[in-house]
Amino acid sequence: MRQNEELSDLLASCLEPSSLERALLALMVEKCPGATALASVGKPNARPATFRDGQRIQAWHAPDTMPPFWAVPIHEGGDVLGWIAYAGLPRRWLVREAAVGHLRRLAAAAAIPARNARRFAQTLDLALRDPLTSLLNRRGFDTFLEREGHRAIRHDRSLAVLVIDLDQFKNINDFFGHAAGDRALVTVATVLKESARRTDVMARIGGDEFAVLLPDTTAENAMILGRRFLRALSAQRVVVGGGRRMLMIAASAGAADLSQAADAGQHAGECTGERAAARMVELADERMLRAKHAGRAPFGERSETTPVSRDARPTRDHS
């Protein structure tokens, strides 16, 4: 058993909930090598965030059946910050008692690190998230783009991006006020969340520009999401002018995937490895712009909805 001071120092060095989970799992398996270790730190949840069975640390998937387990909460200052548990312990009572005692010691040592990790995650979330739409901001999107790009290249897997830009959004702000523009952006974000998959990464990367990162997806399949989103968006209305008028929102979308970006880069004598992910976003943006001007393009499409025109009546909405 590690000395208490060494244990505290080890856990205190874990700044993020995920790194604290990994450290706890390693310590748990070290004590009971034949058992499965489970951990959930940061957000109290009935299911573990991660588990370790032997040498592998894996994410716990929601459909998985929960085995019988022995759990101890991690709490500090009256707040439950997570829990750790063993599954598959031997039937011998003394072994189980020793294992649960080990969990209690680890949970006590992890209390303050878990609180700090939660605060770090909250601070990081605020830095990477758009406060209006609750989507990732450009910084957050670039962080995920780099990570997913590395993963796709390393494991030779597909990765695609969908870039979306609202059509004539400036007219909404100019004629109906920024409050109406904000409502339009929130509507777009809501439709995007409803259209995308749970594994997709959604972001507002500019004033009226959005992006969706789609792991294990080709550009063709990304455009399926794009068309579904554009159809759903065309059915939405934004109330302006104190309820006297309802606006339709129009948008254009373009898609690209990592293999297309790599091919285009090699043809141009650039864009290998890390550059391919950034080039993928540029390629999707180019296709979106072509669709915006032409109505439709390869891997690009524009809403059939008529956007707010410059001839719209300038009724300001400051509500």
KEBAMI-370268 format. One record per residue: residue number from 1; residue in three letters; x, y, z of N, C-alpha, C in turn. Coordinates in pm, whole numbers, plus 50000, padded with zeros to 5 digits. Each point is the difference from the previous one (the first is absolute). Example, Ala and Ser with C-alpha at 12.3 -4.5 7.8 and 13.67 -1.06 7.14 Angstrom:
1, Ala, 51319, 49431, 50780, 49911, 50119, 50000, 50090, 50120, 50000
2, Ser, 49965, 50105, 49928, 50082, 50119, 50006, 49923, 50109, 50073
end
This chain:
1, Met, 50084, 49880, 50000, 49916, 50120, 50000, 50087, 50125, 50000
2, Arg, 49971, 50093, 49919, 50078, 50123, 49994, 49980, 50077, 50130
3, Gln, 50102, 50072, 50042, 49988, 50087, 50115, 49896, 50108, 49970
4, Asn, 49929, 50044, 50106, 49892, 50097, 49981, 50048, 50128, 49934
5, Glu, 50119, 50046, 50036, 50050, 50124, 49941, 50029, 49981, 49852
6, Glu, 50059, 49889, 49964, 50029, 49973, 49859, 49871, 49986, 49921
7, Leu, 49901, 49934, 50063, 49871, 49982, 49934, 49934, 50134, 49975
8, Ser, 50001, 50088, 50101, 49939, 50132, 49985, 50070, 50081, 49890
9, Asp, 50133, 49994, 49996, 50075, 50073, 49897, 49967, 49947, 49861
10, Leu, 49990, 49869, 49988, 49968, 49939, 49871, 49864, 50046, 49949
11, Leu, 49900, 49994, 50086, 49864, 50036, 49958, 49987, 50150, 49979
12, Ala, 50072, 50080, 50079, 49993, 50145, 49986, 50058, 50048, 49867
13, Ser, 50086, 49919, 49939, 50059, 50037, 49871, 49904, 49979, 49883
14, Cys, 49886, 49939, 50026, 49900, 49974, 49895, 49906, 50119, 49989
15, Leu, 50016, 50082, 49897, 49924, 50124, 49989, 49861, 49980, 49941
16, Glu, 49982, 49895, 49920, 49872, 49978, 49934, 49930, 49878, 50058
17, Pro, 49866, 49997, 49998, 49929, 49881, 50049, 50044, 49871, 49933
18, Ser, 50026, 50005, 49868, 50038, 49878, 49929, 50137, 49949, 50047
19, Ser, 50095, 50091, 50026, 50131, 49955, 50047, 49993, 49948, 50142
20, Leu, 49913, 50059, 50083, 49980, 49949, 50136, 49937, 49861, 49995
21, Glu, 49906, 49980, 49910, 49940, 49866, 49985, 50105, 49897, 49963
22, Arg, 50088, 50034, 49905, 50102, 49904, 49958, 50094, 49965, 50115
23, Ala, 50039, 50102, 50079, 50089, 49974, 50114, 49931, 49910, 50103
24, Leu, 49875, 50026, 50028, 49926, 49918, 50096, 49985, 49857, 49951
25, Leu, 49970, 49984, 49872, 49985, 49866, 49943, 50130, 49921, 50012
26, Ala, 50113, 50067, 49975, 50129, 49932, 50009, 50027, 49954, 50143
27, Leu, 49970, 50086, 50097, 50020, 49965, 50140, 49907, 49888, 50044
28, Met, 49880, 49998, 49947, 49903, 49896, 50037, 50041, 49864, 49944
29, Val, 50042, 49998, 49875, 50041, 49873, 49938, 50129, 49949, 50064
30, Glu, 50086, 50093, 50040, 50124, 49961, 50070, 49968, 49921, 50127
31, Lys, 49893, 50041, 50069, 49962, 49934, 50126, 49928, 49869, 49975
32, Cys, 49911, 49997, 49900, 49920, 49880, 49970, 50013, 49970, 49851
33, Pro, 50108, 49933, 49959, 50027, 49979, 49857, 49892, 49922, 49926
34, Gly, 49928, 49914, 50068, 49902, 49918, 49930, 49864, 50063, 49985
35, Ala, 49979, 50116, 50061, 49867, 50064, 49998, 49994, 50106, 49890
36, Thr, 49878, 50041, 49967, 49977, 50111, 49908, 49981, 50127, 50083
37, Ala, 50076, 50103, 49970, 49990, 50127, 50071, 49914, 50097, 49920
38, Leu, 49913, 50074, 50070, 49911, 50096, 49936, 50013, 50134, 50070
39, Ala, 49985, 50109, 49924, 50014, 50133, 50059, 49912, 50100, 49926
40, Ser, 49949, 50096, 50076, 49925, 50112, 49943, 50032, 50122, 50085
41, Val, 50070, 50097, 49942, 50044, 50118, 50073, 49954, 50124, 49926
42, Gly, 49956, 50100, 50074, 49963, 50128, 49940, 49851, 50023, 50000
43, Lys, 49927, 49917, 49928, 49854, 50012, 49994, 49940, 49875, 50061
44, Pro, 49925, 50013, 50111, 49939, 49882, 50060, 49912, 49928, 49900
45, Asn, 50024, 49873, 49982, 49928, 49922, 49899, 49984, 49859, 50051
46, Ala, 49886, 49939, 49964, 49976, 49863, 50045, 50086, 49900, 49925
47, Arg, 50057, 50042, 49888, 50087, 49911, 49923, 50143, 50052, 50004
48, Pro, 50097, 49911, 49994, 50140, 50046, 50004, 50038, 50071, 49871
49, Ala, 50091, 50096, 50012, 50053, 50065, 49879, 50102, 49911, 49932
50, Thr, 50083, 49932, 50081, 50104, 49913, 49946, 50011, 49874, 50084
51, Phe, 50062, 49899, 49944, 50028, 49879, 50077, 50130, 49940, 49951
52, Arg, 50057, 49916, 50085, 50124, 49934, 49964, 49987, 49853, 50031
53, Asp, 50026, 49921, 49899, 49995, 49854, 50013, 50135, 49948, 49951
54, Gly, 50087, 49962, 50094, 50136, 49963, 49961, 50080, 50124, 49967
55, Gln, 50059, 50007, 49881, 50086, 50111, 49961, 49927, 50109, 49923
56, Arg, 49875, 49979, 49964, 49930, 50095, 49914, 49912, 50096, 50081
57, Ile, 50010, 50127, 49967, 49908, 50100, 50055, 49907, 50042, 49887
58, Gln, 49869, 49987, 50023, 49902, 50025, 49894, 49888, 50089, 50051
59, Ala, 49935, 50069, 49906, 49879, 50075, 50034, 49884, 49902, 50015
60, Trp, 49914, 50030, 50094, 49883, 49915, 50022, 49888, 50049, 49910
61, His, 49946, 49911, 49919, 49894, 50038, 49906, 49863, 49976, 50064
62, Ala, 49909, 50094, 49977, 49870, 49999, 50067, 49923, 49869, 49987
63, Pro, 49998, 49934, 49881, 49920, 49877, 49989, 50056, 49882, 50080
64, Asp, 50129, 50010, 50046, 50060, 49888, 50069, 49923, 49965, 50127
65, Thr, 49988, 49871, 50027, 49932, 49954, 50120, 50090, 50020, 50121
66, Met, 49947, 50058, 50105, 50077, 50023, 50121, 50014, 49871, 50078
67, Pro, 50122, 49958, 50033, 50019, 49880, 50081, 49978, 50034, 50148
68, Pro, 49983, 49899, 50086, 49997, 50027, 50144, 50135, 50058, 50043
69, Phe, 49998, 50103, 50085, 50127, 50060, 50040, 49991, 50055, 50143
70, Trp, 50117, 50027, 50056, 50012, 50056, 50134, 50058, 50140, 49984
71, Ala, 49924, 50103, 50040, 50038, 50138, 49971, 50015, 50082, 50128
72, Val, 50084, 50104, 49990, 50021, 50096, 50108, 49994, 50139, 49938
73, Pro, 49923, 50093, 50058, 49992, 50135, 49943, 50124, 50082, 50029
74, Ile, 50028, 50093, 49909, 50103, 50101, 50023, 49926, 50130, 50034
75, His, 50018, 50048, 50121, 49925, 50121, 50038, 50090, 50094, 50079
76, Glu, 49967, 50129, 49990, 50078, 50102, 50067, 49908, 50118, 50027
77, Gly, 49998, 50044, 50126, 49915, 50113, 50036, 49852, 49974, 49980
78, Gly, 49956, 49877, 50013, 49859, 49968, 49984, 49958, 49974, 49857
79, Asp, 50088, 50020, 49903, 49968, 49977, 49859, 50057, 49865, 49955
80, Val, 49917, 49923, 49931, 50048, 49876, 49940, 50065, 50035, 49866
81, Leu, 50127, 49967, 49985, 50078, 50038, 49882, 50026, 49883, 49907
82, Gly, 49953, 49882, 50037, 50020, 49883, 49918, 50001, 49875, 50085
83, Trp, 50045, 49891, 49942, 50010, 49875, 50074, 50098, 49906, 49932
84, Ile, 50048, 49904, 50078, 50088, 49896, 49947, 49947, 49866, 50048
85, Ala, 50026, 49896, 49922, 49940, 49870, 50033, 50082, 49885, 49943
86, Tyr, 49977, 49883, 50057, 50052, 49875, 49947, 49884, 49913, 49954
87, Ala, 50019, 49931, 49890, 49908, 49895, 49957, 50082, 49872, 49982
88, Gly, 49935, 49886, 50018, 50070, 49874, 49979, 50096, 49964, 50112
89, Leu, 49971, 50046, 50122, 50085, 49963, 50113, 49979, 49853, 50037
90, Pro, 50101, 49935, 50055, 49982, 49861, 50047, 49891, 49994, 50107
91, Arg, 49945, 49884, 50020, 49890, 49983, 50095, 50048, 50003, 50145
92, Arg, 50128, 49986, 50022, 50050, 49995, 50137, 49976, 50134, 50070
93, Trp, 49941, 49991, 50119, 49960, 50121, 50073, 50120, 50086, 50034
94, Leu, 50110, 49941, 50046, 50118, 50077, 50040, 50059, 50078, 49883
95, Val, 49997, 49938, 49881, 50051, 50069, 49881, 49913, 50120, 49967
96, Arg, 49869, 49980, 50008, 49908, 50110, 49969, 50014, 50113, 50103
97, Glu, 50012, 49965, 50128, 50017, 50102, 50102, 50128, 50081, 49977
98, Ala, 50108, 49932, 49965, 50126, 50069, 49973, 49987, 50091, 49878
99, Ala, 49928, 49953, 49898, 49982, 50080, 49878, 49918, 50125, 50029
100, Val, 49892, 49985, 50076, 49917, 50117, 50033, 50078, 50097, 50089
101, Gly, 50081, 49948, 50089, 50084, 50088, 50081, 50097, 50080, 49915
102, His, 50055, 49935, 49899, 50089, 50070, 49907, 49925, 50109, 49925
103, Leu, 49876, 49972, 49959, 49918, 50101, 49933, 49977, 50120, 50090
104, Arg, 49971, 49974, 50127, 49976, 50112, 50093, 50123, 50088, 50014
105, Arg, 50118, 49940, 50009, 50122, 50079, 50012, 50025, 50082, 49874
106, Leu, 49979, 49938, 49884, 50018, 50073, 49874, 49899, 50113, 49987
107, Ala, 49874, 49973, 50036, 49896, 50103, 49989, 50030, 50119, 50089
108, Ala, 50051, 49973, 50121, 50035, 50109, 50091, 50115, 50083, 49943
109, Ala, 50101, 49933, 49944, 50114, 50071, 49943, 49962, 50076, 49873
110, Ala, 49896, 49954, 49930, 49960, 50061, 49872, 49902, 50115, 50016
111, Ala, 49953, 50026, 50123, 49894, 50099, 50019, 50041, 50139, 49952
112, Ile, 50110, 50053, 50052, 50042, 50135, 49960, 50047, 50002, 49854
113, Pro, 50080, 49901, 49952, 50033, 49998, 49858, 49876, 49996, 49910
114, Ala, 49895, 49929, 50042, 49877, 49995, 49919, 49932, 50135, 49995
115, Arg, 50000, 50072, 50113, 49943, 50135, 50001, 50081, 50092, 49907
116, Asn, 50131, 49993, 50009, 50085, 50084, 49915, 49984, 49965, 49852
117, Ala, 49989, 49870, 49971, 49983, 49956, 49861, 49867, 50049, 49944
118, Arg, 49897, 49999, 50083, 49870, 50050, 49953, 50009, 50149, 49970
119, Arg, 50065, 50076, 50087, 50014, 50144, 49976, 50081, 50027, 49874
120, Phe, 50106, 49921, 49981, 50082, 50016, 49879, 49916, 49973, 49875
121, Ala, 49918, 49893, 50005, 49917, 49965, 49885, 49897, 50110, 49972
122, Gln, 49943, 50057, 50106, 49901, 50107, 49982, 50065, 50124, 49940
123, Thr, 50120, 50034, 50048, 50072, 50116, 49946, 50036, 49977, 49853
124, Leu, 50048, 49880, 49971, 50036, 49967, 49862, 49876, 50004, 49910
125, Asp, 49888, 49952, 50053, 49876, 49998, 49922, 49957, 50143, 49966
126, Leu, 50012, 50091, 50095, 49964, 50139, 49975, 50090, 50062, 49894
127, Ala, 50128, 49961, 50000, 50095, 50057, 49904, 49978, 49947, 49859
128, Leu, 49942, 49881, 49990, 49987, 49934, 49869, 49857, 50000, 49946
129, Arg, 49907, 50065, 50071, 49860, 49990, 49961, 49941, 50138, 49972
130, Asp, 49914, 50007, 49899, 49931, 50123, 49963, 49885, 50022, 50098
131, Pro, 49996, 50111, 50073, 49897, 50018, 50103, 49859, 50015, 49944
132, Leu, 49985, 50047, 49877, 49867, 50019, 49944, 49934, 49868, 49961
133, Thr, 50073, 49915, 49929, 49942, 49878, 49945, 50033, 49875, 50080
134, Ser, 50097, 50010, 50092, 50050, 49886, 50078, 50078, 49900, 49914
135, Leu, 50024, 50033, 49874, 50087, 49917, 49917, 50145, 50037, 50029
136, Leu, 50093, 49919, 49952, 50141, 50036, 50010, 50027, 50129, 49922
137, Asn, 50096, 50077, 50044, 50043, 50115, 49922, 50114, 49958, 49906
138, Arg, 50061, 50096, 49931, 50103, 49964, 49903, 50120, 49934, 50068
139, Arg, 50036, 50049, 50116, 50112, 49940, 50071, 49969, 49856, 50039
140, Gly, 49878, 49978, 50048, 49962, 49864, 50037, 49995, 49908, 49879
141, Phe, 49949, 50051, 49889, 49992, 49920, 49878, 50139, 49962, 49952
142, Asp, 50093, 50096, 50000, 50137, 49972, 49955, 50066, 49896, 50089
143, Thr, 49969, 50003, 50130, 50055, 49901, 50092, 49953, 49860, 49963
144, Phe, 49870, 49985, 49974, 49946, 49870, 49962, 50046, 49960, 49860
145, Leu, 50014, 50098, 49910, 50046, 49970, 49865, 50139, 49939, 50004
146, Glu, 50089, 50059, 50079, 50136, 49948, 50010, 49999, 49859, 50058
147, Arg, 49921, 49980, 50105, 49996, 49868, 50065, 49942, 49894, 49908
148, Glu, 49885, 50030, 49939, 49936, 49903, 49913, 50080, 49977, 49873
149, Gly, 50067, 50105, 49951, 50085, 49983, 49882, 50115, 49905, 50027
150, His, 50067, 50017, 50114, 50108, 49909, 50039, 49948, 49857, 50010
151, Arg, 49884, 49985, 50064, 49945, 49866, 50022, 49965, 49933, 49867
152, Ala, 49938, 50075, 49910, 49960, 49944, 49871, 50122, 49958, 49918
153, Ile, 50104, 50084, 50000, 50120, 49968, 49924, 50073, 49881, 50060
154, Arg, 50009, 49998, 50134, 50073, 49893, 50067, 49934, 49864, 49979
155, His, 49867, 49998, 50003, 49927, 49873, 49990, 49940, 49977, 49861
156, Asp, 50034, 50088, 49904, 49952, 49986, 49863, 49847, 49992, 49996
157, Arg, 49935, 50098, 50062, 49855, 50004, 50006, 49948, 50126, 49930
158, Ser, 49874, 49997, 49965, 49939, 50113, 49931, 49972, 50114, 50097
159, Leu, 50004, 50121, 49947, 49962, 50119, 50076, 49950, 50103, 49900
160, Ala, 49885, 50060, 50031, 49941, 50099, 49909, 49959, 50123, 50079
161, Val, 49981, 50109, 49927, 49953, 50124, 50062, 49890, 50060, 49913
162, Leu, 49902, 50059, 50064, 49893, 50072, 49932, 50008, 50145, 50045
163, Val, 50013, 50092, 49903, 50006, 50143, 50030, 49870, 50063, 49955
164, Ile, 49939, 50081, 50086, 49869, 50060, 49975, 50011, 50151, 50019
165, Asp, 49945, 50074, 49907, 50000, 50146, 50010, 49861, 50051, 49970
166, Leu, 49948, 50091, 50085, 49866, 50053, 49977, 50002, 50098, 49883
167, Asp, 49891, 50000, 49925, 49989, 50086, 49881, 49938, 50133, 50039
168, Gln, 50070, 50108, 49965, 49955, 50138, 50023, 49960, 50023, 50146
169, Phe, 50080, 49944, 50088, 49971, 50017, 50143, 50012, 50146, 50042
170, Lys, 50089, 50073, 49936, 50018, 50142, 50034, 49869, 50078, 49988
171, Asn, 49915, 49959, 49905, 49873, 50072, 49982, 49909, 49984, 50122
172, Ile, 50007, 49884, 50066, 49919, 49982, 50120, 50044, 50099, 50107
173, Asn, 50131, 50010, 50022, 50050, 50095, 50099, 49968, 50145, 49962
174, Asp, 50020, 50033, 49871, 49980, 50138, 49956, 49855, 50044, 50009
175, Phe, 49908, 49913, 49961, 49859, 50039, 49989, 49919, 49971, 50126
176, Phe, 50040, 49899, 50076, 49917, 49960, 50114, 50074, 50003, 50133
177, Gly, 50127, 50035, 49999, 50074, 50015, 50124, 50078, 49876, 50038
178, His, 50097, 50021, 50088, 50088, 49890, 50038, 49931, 49897, 50089
179, Ala, 49895, 50040, 50068, 49924, 49902, 50079, 49937, 49896, 49909
180, Ala, 49949, 50045, 49885, 49944, 49906, 49902, 50111, 49913, 49942
181, Gly, 50116, 50060, 49974, 50112, 49922, 49950, 50043, 49893, 50099
182, Asp, 50002, 50034, 50129, 50036, 49901, 50102, 49899, 49886, 50003
183, Arg, 49872, 50033, 49988, 49898, 49893, 49999, 50018, 49909, 49879
184, Ala, 50039, 50058, 49888, 50024, 49919, 49881, 50117, 49905, 50022
185, Leu, 50107, 50049, 50062, 50117, 49916, 50026, 49967, 49887, 50096
186, Val, 49922, 50029, 50103, 49960, 49896, 50095, 49913, 49896, 49931
187, Thr, 49913, 50045, 49910, 49916, 49907, 49925, 50085, 49907, 49915
188, Val, 50100, 50057, 49932, 50090, 49918, 49918, 50070, 49896, 50086
189, Ala, 50051, 50042, 50116, 50070, 49906, 50088, 49908, 49889, 50047
190, Thr, 49877, 50033, 50032, 49903, 49900, 50046, 49972, 49897, 49891
191, Val, 49979, 50047, 49878, 49974, 49909, 49888, 50122, 49912, 49974
192, Leu, 50118, 50058, 50013, 50123, 49926, 49977, 50014, 49886, 50102
193, Lys, 49973, 50030, 50126, 50007, 49898, 50104, 49901, 49887, 49974
194, Glu, 49882, 50036, 49952, 49897, 49899, 49973, 50032, 49917, 49876
195, Ser, 50078, 50055, 49909, 50031, 49931, 49874, 50124, 49912, 50011
196, Ala, 50094, 50038, 50084, 50128, 49931, 50007, 49993, 49875, 50087
197, Arg, 50104, 49919, 49991, 50012, 49880, 50083, 50065, 50037, 50133
198, Arg, 49989, 49909, 50095, 50057, 50024, 50132, 50152, 50014, 49993
199, Thr, 50062, 49930, 49905, 50146, 50002, 49989, 50054, 50118, 49921
200, Asp, 49914, 50078, 49936, 50044, 50113, 49919, 50038, 50119, 50090
201, Val, 50096, 50078, 49955, 50049, 50117, 50074, 49950, 50125, 49930
202, Met, 49914, 50078, 50068, 49937, 50117, 49940, 50060, 50128, 50056
203, Ala, 50016, 50101, 49914, 50063, 50124, 50044, 49946, 50118, 49921
204, Arg, 50001, 50115, 50066, 49979, 50127, 49931, 50138, 50060, 49982
205, Ile, 50050, 49999, 49878, 50140, 50036, 49975, 50016, 50144, 49953
206, Gly, 49889, 50071, 49980, 50005, 50140, 49960, 49867, 50064, 50035
207, Gly, 49980, 50124, 49954, 49876, 50070, 50033, 49877, 49923, 49963
208, Asp, 49990, 49960, 49873, 49884, 49923, 49954, 50044, 49873, 49928
209, Glu, 50117, 49949, 50039, 50054, 49880, 49937, 50013, 49889, 50105
210, Phe, 49958, 49881, 49960, 50000, 49885, 50088, 50077, 49886, 49933
211, Ala, 50045, 49906, 50080, 50071, 49884, 49947, 49965, 49878, 50083
212, Val, 49998, 49885, 49934, 49975, 49874, 50067, 50112, 49904, 49960
213, Leu, 50068, 49945, 50097, 50105, 49902, 49977, 49939, 49862, 50018
214, Leu, 50015, 49914, 49898, 49932, 49870, 49999, 50103, 49887, 49993
215, Pro, 50032, 49937, 50114, 50092, 49886, 49999, 49942, 49882, 49924
216, Asp, 50087, 49921, 49939, 49960, 49878, 49929, 49895, 50027, 49893
217, Thr, 50016, 50110, 49928, 49901, 50043, 49902, 50070, 50052, 49875
218, Thr, 49941, 49975, 49884, 50051, 50054, 49874, 49929, 50130, 49966
219, Ala, 50050, 50071, 49901, 49937, 50125, 49957, 49859, 49976, 49949
220, Glu, 49980, 49887, 49931, 49865, 49968, 49950, 49901, 49989, 50114
221, Asn, 50039, 49929, 50106, 49909, 49984, 50113, 49987, 50128, 50081
222, Ala, 50104, 50082, 50000, 49989, 50129, 50068, 49896, 50088, 49931
223, Met, 49992, 49991, 49867, 49899, 50079, 49929, 49859, 49949, 50023
224, Ile, 49986, 49873, 50037, 49868, 49950, 50039, 49953, 50076, 50125
225, Leu, 50091, 50016, 50095, 49968, 50081, 50118, 49972, 50144, 49958
226, Gly, 50082, 50053, 49907, 49980, 50137, 49956, 49862, 50023, 49940
227, Arg, 49956, 49908, 49915, 49867, 50015, 49938, 49889, 49986, 50105
228, Arg, 50019, 49907, 50093, 49901, 49984, 50107, 49990, 50127, 50084
229, Phe, 50115, 50059, 50029, 50000, 50124, 50077, 49932, 50113, 49923
230, Leu, 50032, 50016, 49871, 49941, 50109, 49922, 49849, 49985, 49990
231, Arg, 49951, 49876, 49984, 49855, 49979, 49995, 49935, 50036, 50133
232, Ala, 50063, 49957, 50109, 49942, 50029, 50132, 50004, 50150, 50029
233, Leu, 50107, 50067, 49957, 50011, 50144, 50024, 49896, 50077, 49922
234, Ser, 49968, 49955, 49879, 49901, 50070, 49918, 49861, 49998, 50061
235, Ala, 49976, 49905, 50091, 49869, 49991, 50066, 49991, 50089, 50123
236, Gln, 50112, 50061, 50040, 50001, 50084, 50120, 49965, 50145, 49966
237, Arg, 49948, 50070, 50099, 49968, 50142, 49986, 50053, 50075, 50122
238, Val, 50050, 50119, 49977, 50048, 50087, 50107, 49902, 50116, 50014
239, Val, 49946, 50017, 50117, 49903, 50107, 50024, 50074, 50131, 50022
240, Val, 49960, 50105, 49925, 50062, 50133, 50013, 49889, 50104, 50003
241, Gly, 50042, 50126, 50026, 49904, 50109, 49997, 49891, 49985, 50103
242, Gly, 50036, 49951, 50120, 49899, 49984, 50105, 49893, 49900, 49964
243, Gly, 50033, 49901, 49917, 49904, 49898, 49962, 49923, 50032, 49874
244, Arg, 50030, 50115, 49939, 49925, 50041, 49880, 50052, 49935, 49873
245, Arg, 50118, 49938, 50009, 50057, 49941, 49879, 50080, 49876, 50037
246, Met, 50004, 49904, 49907, 50076, 49878, 50021, 50096, 49982, 49883
247, Leu, 50127, 49982, 50031, 50103, 49989, 49898, 50040, 49855, 49977
248, Met, 50029, 49968, 49875, 50061, 49872, 49967, 50152, 50017, 49995
249, Ile, 50071, 49896, 50034, 50146, 50004, 50000, 50052, 49913, 49886
250, Ala, 50089, 50056, 49920, 50061, 49925, 49890, 50148, 49981, 50029
251, Ala, 50055, 49892, 49947, 50142, 49969, 50023, 50057, 49923, 49883
252, Ser, 50131, 49994, 49995, 50072, 49920, 49901, 50096, 49908, 50074
253, Ala, 50023, 49881, 49944, 50085, 49902, 50066, 50096, 49937, 49900
254, Gly, 50119, 49967, 50048, 50098, 49929, 49919, 50071, 49896, 50084
255, Ala, 50042, 49890, 49939, 50063, 49891, 50074, 50129, 49957, 49933
256, Ala, 50089, 49946, 50081, 50124, 49941, 49950, 50046, 49897, 50101
257, Asp, 50086, 49910, 49955, 50056, 49902, 50095, 50152, 50000, 49991
258, Leu, 50060, 49927, 50091, 50144, 50003, 50014, 50072, 49945, 49876
259, Ser, 49943, 49896, 49940, 50066, 49942, 49882, 49996, 50097, 49883
260, Gln, 49889, 50073, 49982, 49993, 50100, 49894, 50101, 50112, 50024
261, Ala, 50013, 50042, 50125, 50095, 50106, 50033, 50143, 49955, 49975
262, Ala, 50030, 49875, 50035, 50135, 49948, 49978, 50031, 49990, 49852
263, Asp, 49901, 49954, 49922, 50020, 49989, 49855, 50023, 50138, 49938
264, Ala, 49917, 50097, 50042, 50014, 50135, 49946, 50134, 50061, 50038
265, Gly, 50044, 49974, 50124, 50127, 50054, 50045, 50118, 49940, 49929
266, Gln, 49997, 49869, 49978, 50109, 49934, 49930, 50011, 50049, 49856
267, His, 49883, 50026, 49939, 49999, 50051, 49863, 50064, 50138, 49994
268, Ala, 49982, 50077, 50109, 50055, 50135, 50004, 50140, 50004, 50059
269, Gly, 50052, 49884, 50036, 50134, 49994, 50057, 50007, 50039, 50145
270, Glu, 49886, 49994, 50072, 49997, 50035, 50142, 49904, 49907, 50071
271, Cys, 49965, 50035, 50123, 49891, 49935, 50070, 50022, 49852, 50023
272, Thr, 50093, 49967, 50084, 50015, 49863, 50046, 49992, 49999, 50151
273, Gly, 49955, 49889, 50055, 49993, 49985, 50145, 49909, 50101, 50066
274, Glu, 50057, 50082, 50093, 49919, 50091, 50081, 49929, 50104, 49914
275, Arg, 50060, 50043, 49893, 49941, 50104, 49916, 49871, 49953, 49934
276, Ala, 49983, 49868, 49985, 49882, 49948, 49930, 49871, 50037, 50072
277, Ala, 49998, 50000, 50133, 49878, 50033, 50073, 49959, 50145, 49977
278, Ala, 50097, 50092, 50004, 49970, 50140, 49973, 49957, 50020, 49856
279, Arg, 50065, 49930, 49907, 49964, 50011, 49859, 49859, 49946, 49976
280, Met, 49960, 49899, 50077, 49865, 49945, 49988, 49894, 50107, 50028
281, Val, 50022, 50080, 50103, 49906, 50107, 50034, 49999, 50105, 49890
282, Glu, 50117, 50035, 49948, 50008, 50097, 49890, 49925, 49950, 49877
283, Leu, 50014, 49872, 49970, 49935, 49942, 49883, 49848, 50002, 50017
284, Ala, 49951, 49965, 50120, 49856, 50004, 50026, 49947, 50143, 49989
285, Asp, 50080, 50097, 50048, 49959, 50140, 49992, 49993, 50046, 49855
286, Glu, 50095, 49960, 49918, 49996, 50034, 49857, 49876, 49942, 49933
287, Arg, 49966, 49878, 50032, 49882, 49936, 49941, 49872, 50067, 50048
288, Met, 49997, 50042, 50126, 49885, 50072, 50051, 49981, 50131, 49924
289, Leu, 50109, 50072, 49974, 49989, 50127, 49929, 49954, 49981, 49856
290, Arg, 50048, 49892, 49935, 49953, 49973, 49863, 49850, 49970, 50000
291, Ala, 49954, 49925, 50098, 49858, 49969, 50008, 49918, 50125, 50030
292, Lys, 50055, 50089, 50082, 49929, 50124, 50035, 49973, 50084, 49875
293, His, 50097, 50002, 49908, 49986, 50082, 49880, 49928, 49927, 49886
294, Ala, 50015, 49867, 49995, 49942, 49924, 49887, 49873, 49926, 50037
295, Gly, 49968, 49990, 50127, 49882, 49925, 50042, 50031, 49857, 50036
296, Arg, 50090, 49939, 49924, 50042, 49863, 50028, 50136, 49978, 49935
297, Ala, 50082, 49918, 50064, 50134, 49969, 49949, 50037, 49863, 50053
298, Pro, 50102, 49935, 49941, 50045, 49873, 50056, 50037, 50018, 50148
299, Phe, 49938, 49920, 50083, 50022, 50005, 50146, 49961, 50136, 50058
300, Gly, 49899, 50063, 49939, 49952, 50127, 50052, 49855, 50021, 49962
301, Glu, 49926, 50073, 50084, 49859, 50024, 49972, 49955, 50125, 50074
302, Arg, 49897, 50066, 49942, 49944, 50121, 50061, 49854, 49977, 50032
303, Ser, 49951, 50067, 50105, 49858, 49989, 50036, 49912, 50044, 49885
304, Glu, 49885, 49934, 49989, 49900, 50046, 49904, 49920, 50117, 50057
305, Thr, 50013, 50021, 50131, 49931, 50111, 50065, 50057, 50132, 49951
306, Thr, 49913, 50099, 49976, 50044, 50133, 49959, 50050, 50076, 50121
307, Pro, 50127, 50045, 49999, 50052, 50074, 50116, 49941, 50139, 50009
308, Val, 50024, 50066, 50111, 49953, 50138, 50017, 50070, 50087, 49897
309, Ser, 49924, 50071, 49919, 50060, 50080, 49892, 50028, 50141, 50047
310, Arg, 50074, 50072, 49918, 50030, 50140, 50032, 49876, 50087, 49989
311, Asp, 49895, 49947, 49941, 49876, 50077, 49986, 49906, 49982, 50119
312, Ala, 50045, 49922, 50100, 49914, 49977, 50115, 49971, 50130, 50071
313, Arg, 49882, 50010, 50058, 49960, 50123, 50068, 50084, 50018, 50127
314, Pro, 50069, 50111, 50018, 50091, 50017, 50113, 49930, 50027, 50132
315, Thr, 49933, 49899, 50051, 49935, 50009, 50130, 50099, 49953, 50105
316, Arg, 50052, 50092, 50081, 50101, 49963, 50099, 49934, 49925, 50115
317, Asp, 50071, 49898, 50048, 49950, 49920, 50111, 50106, 49998, 50109
318, His, 49976, 50069, 50107, 50097, 50008, 50109, 49955, 49919, 50121
319, Ser, 49902, 49915, 49981, 49949, 49923, 50113, 50099, 49894, 50043
end
